[in-house]
């Protein structure tokens, strides 16, 4: 995920800003970490450079 996406992504539940916590980077991309809503506190994983912004109840049912 490119870090400049932070300017346009928001929490899918309440549309508030997300805070980025980077676990690993590759070149100028975030490869793993989490996005956390500044209002409701919900977290969204970033895996292999792809943020999973599905609401939590939909995430559990998604195929692996």
MMTF fields as JSON, N, C-alpha, C and O atoms, coordinates in Angstrom:
{
  "mmtfVersion": "1.0.0",
  "mmtfProducer": "UNKNOWN",
  "numBonds": 255,
  "numAtoms": 256,
  "numGroups": 64,
  "numChains": 1,
  "numModels": 1,
  "chainsPerModel": [1],
  "groupsPerChain": [64],
  "chainIdList": ["A"],
  "bondAtomList": [4, 2, 8, 6, 12, 10, 16, 14, 20, 18, 24, 22, 28, 26, 32, 30, 36, 34, 40, 38, 44, 42, 48, 46, 52, 50, 56, 54, 60, 58, 64, 62, 68, 66, 72, 70, 76, 74, 80, 78, 84, 82, 88, 86, 92, 90, 96, 94, 100, 98, 104, 102, 108, 106, 112, 110, 116, 114, 120, 118, 124, 122, 128, 126, 132, 130, 136, 134, 140, 138, 144, 142, 148, 146, 152, 150, 156, 154, 160, 158, 164, 162, 168, 166, 172, 170, 176, 174, 180, 178, 184, 182, 188, 186, 192, 190, 196, 194, 200, 198, 204, 202, 208, 206, 212, 210, 216, 214, 220, 218, 224, 222, 228, 226, 232, 230, 236, 234, 240, 238, 244, 242, 248, 246, 252, 250],
  "bondOrderList": [1, 1, 1, 1, 1, 1, 1, 1, 1, 1, 1, 1, 1, 1, 1, 1, 1, 1, 1, 1, 1, 1, 1, 1, 1, 1, 1, 1, 1, 1, 1, 1, 1, 1, 1, 1, 1, 1, 1, 1, 1, 1, 1, 1, 1, 1, 1, 1, 1, 1, 1, 1, 1, 1, 1, 1, 1, 1, 1, 1, 1, 1, 1],
  "groupList": [{"groupName": "UNK", "atomNameList": ["N", "CA", "C", "O"], "elementList": ["N", "C", "C", "O"], "formalChargeList": [0, 0, 0, 0], "bondAtomList": [1, 0, 2, 1, 3, 2], "bondOrderList": [1, 1, 2], "singleLetterCode": "X", "chemCompType": "L-PEPTIDE LINKING"}],
  "groupTypeList": [0, 0, 0, 0, 0, 0, 0, 0, 0, 0, 0, 0, 0, 0, 0, 0, 0, 0, 0, 0, 0, 0, 0, 0, 0, 0, 0, 0, 0, 0, 0, 0, 0, 0, 0, 0, 0, 0, 0, 0, 0, 0, 0, 0, 0, 0, 0, 0, 0, 0, 0, 0, 0, 0, 0, 0, 0, 0, 0, 0, 0, 0, 0, 0],
  "groupIdList": [1, 2, 3, 4, 5, 6, 7, 8, 9, 10, 11, 12, 13, 14, 15, 16, 17, 18, 19, 20, 21, 22, 23, 24, 25, 26, 27, 28, 29, 30, 31, 32, 33, 34, 35, 36, 37, 38, 39, 40, 41, 42, 43, 44, 45, 46, 47, 48, 49, 50, 51, 52, 53, 54, 55, 56, 57, 58, 59, 60, 61, 62, 63, 64],
  "secStructList": [7, 5, 4, 4, 4, 4, 4, 6, 7, 7, 7, 6, 6, 6, 7, 7, 7, 3, 3, 3, 3, 3, 3, 3, 3, 3, 6, 6, 3, 3, 3, 3, 3, 3, 3, 3, 3, 6, 6, 6, 7, 7, 3, 3, 3, 3, 3, 6, 6, 3, 3, 7, 7, 1, 7, 2, 2, 2, 2, 6, 6, 1, 7, 7],
  "xCoordList": [0.853, 0.0, 0.89, 1.825, 0.616, 1.34, 0.847, -0.354, 1.786, 1.412, 0.555, -0.202, 0.661, -0.166, -1.645, -2.474, -1.993, -3.407, -4.091, -5.318, -3.297, -3.862, -4.681, -5.539, -4.425, -5.182, -6.614, -7.482, -6.872, -8.209, -8.962, -10.182, -8.263, -8.976, -9.565, -9.022, -10.69, -11.32, -11.955, -12.064, -12.367, -13.013, -14.326, -15.155, -14.526, -15.771, -17.003, -18.135, -16.783, -17.908, -18.435, -19.645, -17.525, -17.987, -17.361, -17.595, -16.572, -15.972, -14.97, -14.692, -14.425, -13.404, -12.02, -11.86, -11.029, -9.654, -9.092, -9.526, -8.108, -7.397, -5.957, -5.351, -5.423, -4.04, -3.232, -3.659, -2.082, -1.253, -0.194, 0.514, -0.079, 0.981, 1.711, 1.164, 2.944, 3.712, 4.523, 5.255, 4.387, 5.217, 6.395, 7.512, 6.153, 7.261, 7.003, 5.864, 8.122, 8.081, 8.959, 9.913, 8.62, 9.453, 9.497, 8.474, 10.671, 10.839, 9.955, 10.135, 9.011, 8.153, 6.74, 5.806, 6.578, 5.249, 5.184, 6.142, 4.049, 3.794, 3.343, 2.326, 4.092, 3.773, 2.912, 2.072, 3.115, 2.272, 2.15, 3.024, 1.031, 0.743, -0.746, -1.482, -1.185, -2.607, -3.032, -2.237, -4.304, -4.96, -5.968, -6.767, -5.935, -6.825, -7.663, -7.141, -8.975, -9.882, -9.641, -9.55, -9.537, -9.29, -10.527, -10.418, -11.705, -12.949, -13.419, -13.549, -13.674, -14.256, -13.196, -13.507, -11.94, -10.861, -10.764, -9.903, -11.622, -11.572, -10.256, -9.774, -9.676, -8.418, -8.634, -9.483, -7.842, -7.905, -6.489, -5.577, -6.291, -4.933, -4.459, -5.256, -3.144, -2.489, -1.606, -0.687, -1.884, -1.111, -0.674, -1.481, 0.596, 1.167, 0.895, 0.703, 0.881, 0.698, -0.743, -1.007, -1.691, -3.107, -3.885, -3.939, -4.491, -5.31, -6.659, -7.315, -7.067, -8.367, -9.337, -9.362, -10.131, -11.055, -12.478, -13.433, -12.613, -13.933, -14.31, -13.446, -15.588, -16.018, -15.702, -15.683, -15.455, -15.024, -15.931, -15.43, -17.242, -18.138, -18.034, -18.292, -17.673, -17.506, -16.118, -15.952, -15.137, -13.767, -13.66, -12.933, -14.36, -14.273, -14.833, -14.37, -15.814, -16.436, -15.717, -16.013, -14.775, -14.077, -13.171, -12.544, -13.093, -12.204, -10.753, -10.37, -9.951, -8.535, -7.69, -6.48],
  "yCoordList": [-1.175, 0.0, 1.227, 1.319, 2.145, 3.421, 4.288, 4.389, 4.903, 5.696, 6.909, 7.387, 7.414, 8.571, 8.214, 9.113, 6.938, 6.529, 6.968, 7.046, 7.251, 7.682, 8.959, 9.248, 9.722, 10.955, 10.673, 11.535, 9.472, 9.195, 8.053, 7.961, 7.182, 6.08, 6.538, 7.416, 5.923, 6.225, 4.947, 3.953, 4.978, 3.827, 3.536, 4.433, 2.292, 1.964, 1.972, 2.026, 1.919, 1.899, 3.296, 3.524, 4.233, 5.56, 6.72, 7.885, 6.398, 7.392, 8.341, 9.408, 7.971, 8.795, 8.411, 7.418, 9.216, 8.988, 7.688, 7.191, 7.149, 5.951, 6.315, 7.176, 5.637, 5.842, 4.638, 3.499, 4.873, 3.817, 3.364, 4.19, 2.043, 1.44, 0.457, -0.584, 0.793, 0.006, -1.075, -0.793, -2.316, -3.413, -3.652, -3.884, -3.596, -3.764, -2.956, -2.717, -2.541, -1.768, -2.456, -3.157, -2.242, -2.692, -1.54, -1.169, -0.975, 0.245, 1.337, 1.683, 1.885, 2.946, 2.456, 3.255, 1.125, 0.566, -0.069, -0.696, 0.1, -0.577, -1.998, -2.179, -3.002, -4.391, -5.051, -5.896, -4.671, -5.213, -4.183, -3.341, -4.285, -3.364, -3.31, -4.224, -2.241, -2.085, -0.641, 0.294, -0.498, 0.802, 0.805, -0.123, 1.831, 1.913, 3.172, 4.263, 3.016, 4.16, 5.044, 4.556, 6.357, 7.295, 7.516, 8.052, 7.112, 7.321, 6.042, 6.017, 4.98, 3.758, 2.757, 1.84, 2.919, 2.034, 0.717, -0.104, 0.495, -0.748, -0.799, 0.227, -1.993, -2.144, -2.942, -3.831, -2.598, -3.24, -3.661, -2.834, -4.926, -5.407, -4.99, -4.795, -4.859, -4.692, -5.923, -6.146, -6.713, -7.933, -7.948, -7.713, -8.222, -8.251, -6.95, -6.963, -5.832, -4.533, -4.17, -3.139, -5.013, -4.783, -4.536, -5.413, -3.341, -3.097, -3.801, -3.714, -4.494, -5.168, -4.26, -4.247, -3.505, -2.55, -3.088, -2.318, -4.403, -4.988, -4.813, -4.908, -4.557, -4.517, -5.852, -6.889, -5.838, -7.039, -8.256, -9.372, -8.066, -9.218, -9.836, -11.031, -9.084, -9.62, -10.246, -11.151, -9.774, -10.263, -11.726, -12.487, -12.129, -13.497, -14.494, -15.634, -14.096, -14.996, -15.02, -15.861, -14.105, -14.038, -15.237, -15.682, -15.773, -16.91, -16.515, -15.381, -17.442, -17.169, -17.166, -16.952],
  "zCoordList": [0.0, 0.0, 0.0, 0.796, -0.864, -0.89, 0.269, 0.52, 0.96, 2.131, 1.783, 2.628, 0.555, 0.204, 0.056, -0.088, 0.086, 0.12, 1.417, 1.482, 2.439, 3.721, 3.567, 4.402, 2.51, 2.273, 1.83, 1.965, 1.301, 0.755, 1.443, 1.306, 2.18, 2.832, 4.163, 4.834, 4.526, 5.806, 6.341, 5.623, 7.585, 8.212, 7.484, 7.329, 7.037, 6.339, 7.255, 6.774, 8.555, 9.492, 9.815, 9.799, 10.109, 10.528, 9.744, 10.064, 8.724, 7.81, 8.46, 7.912, 9.618, 10.266, 9.744, 9.034, 10.11, 9.662, 10.219, 11.258, 9.494, 9.917, 10.252, 9.614, 11.268, 11.688, 11.225, 11.414, 10.628, 10.063, 11.05, 11.626, 11.253, 12.058, 11.145, 10.782, 10.778, 9.81, 10.517, 11.466, 10.046, 10.549, 9.618, 10.079, 8.296, 7.351, 6.089, 5.689, 5.472, 4.225, 3.195, 3.532, 1.948, 0.84, -0.144, -0.72, -0.339, -1.126, -0.521, 0.647, -1.279, -0.74, -0.454, -0.377, -0.295, -0.015, 1.368, 1.82, 2.032, 3.295, 2.95, 2.28, 3.401, 3.074, 4.146, 3.834, 5.411, 6.476, 7.589, 7.796, 8.296, 9.386, 9.631, 9.258, 10.258, 10.544, 10.324, 10.426, 10.019, 9.961, 11.11, 11.234, 11.941, 13.099, 13.01, 12.784, 13.191, 13.157, 14.376, 15.502, 14.136, 15.229, 16.089, 17.192, 15.606, 16.354, 17.05, 18.274, 16.279, 16.868, 17.324, 18.083, 16.87, 17.315, 16.558, 16.873, 15.571, 14.788, 14.015, 13.534, 13.898, 13.164, 11.89, 11.818, 10.895, 9.582, 9.207, 9.226, 8.87, 8.57, 7.181, 6.263, 7.053, 5.754, 5.585, 6.373, 4.567, 4.319, 2.86, 1.961, 2.634, 1.284, 0.523, -0.693, 1.249, 0.626, 0.327, -0.292, 0.763, 0.463, 1.759, 2.621, 1.906, 3.094, 2.967, 1.929, 4.022, 4.051, 4.793, 6.024, 4.051, 4.652, 4.756, 4.862, 4.726, 4.952, 6.418, 7.29, 6.703, 8.101, 8.781, 8.118, 10.09, 10.807, 10.607, 10.468, 10.589, 10.447, 9.057, 8.908, 8.059, 6.715, 6.528, 5.709, 7.272, 7.162, 7.565, 6.926, 8.601, 9.111, 8.107, 8.057, 7.308, 6.345, 5.01, 4.161, 4.815, 3.522, 3.355, 4.317, 2.129, 1.919, 2.106, 1.821, 2.58, 2.86, 1.616, 1.692]
}
